[in-house]
Amino acid sequence: MPTLEGPAGTIYYETAGGAWGDPTVLVHGSWVDHQSWARVVPSLAQGLHVITYDRRGHGGSSGARRERPVRDDASDLAWLLESIDLFPAHVVGHSYGGAVALRLAVDRPELVRSVAVHEPPFLGLLPEDDPMADEASRARADVRRLQARVRTGDLDGAAREFVDRFSPDLGEWDRLDPTVHGQLARNAERWAEELDDPEAMCPSRTGISGLDIPVLLTSGERSSPLFHGIEAELLRTLRNASARRLPACGHAPHLTHPEMYVGVLAMFLLEREVPPT
């Protein structure tokens, strides 16, 4: 599969679908790599030209430690899209990947046709008078404690605690396949690095409020109310955004309810598809 030697390291990527479809890049979250999109790529590729890739330090991609993870990841993605000549693209981001998608739209709007994000971890976006502000503060404290646990070398323990702390269901870790346990632990240090970046938890309001690019915000009905509060705040901040609450879903609909998630994305993305000339 293709790899490119970029200015900051090697980027591994894959493409699927026909060249007639709009370029659509899927940006994975912190604990995983491009394989997390496997359940949605075949359906999306029926009408779109889909690009999945491993962000720096994940999966098959390498590179130096990021000083500004969100901006550096957005810069890496811009370089990839330009290098393979697939832009402007629809950019779909999950969790931390949503922060990268929005940063790319702010920094390089000419590369982005639309943005769709599912539950970015923007805990710092909630104002102090928000009903969920105290819960957001506790969640940030839990993130910092788990980062410290990662840095003691307890990668398995940190991954397990993260899943059980932020899952809507008790005992979620024990229901995961052991191979998933290993993948999460392998990416724990990258997660800790990414969440050090203030932009991972709070985007630039000035930057995102100026976006004219259409943005779809999705959240799971069963997700933490924190994500619902973040979604509401993003709706108030973005000038061209819409939102969809996904029934029965949580933080990872592309894993748990791929057909539903594809349907929501397809409705948003295909309405914006530009026919070939």
Buried (B, 14 or more C-beta within 10 A) or exposed (E): EEBBEBEBBBBBBBBBBEEEBBBBBBBBBBBBBBBBBEBBBEBBBEBBBBBBBBBBBBBBBBBEEBEBBBBBBBBBBBBBBEEBEBBBBBBBBBBBBBBBBBBBBBBBBEBBBBBBBBBBBBBBBBEEEBEBBEBBBEBBEBBEEBBEBBEEEBBEBBBBBBBBEBBEEEEBBEEBEEEBBEBBBBBBBBBBBBBBBEBBBBBBEEBBEEBEBBBBBBBBEBBBEBBBBBBBBBEEBBEEBEBBBBEEBBBBBBBBBBEBBBEBBBEBBBEEBEEEE
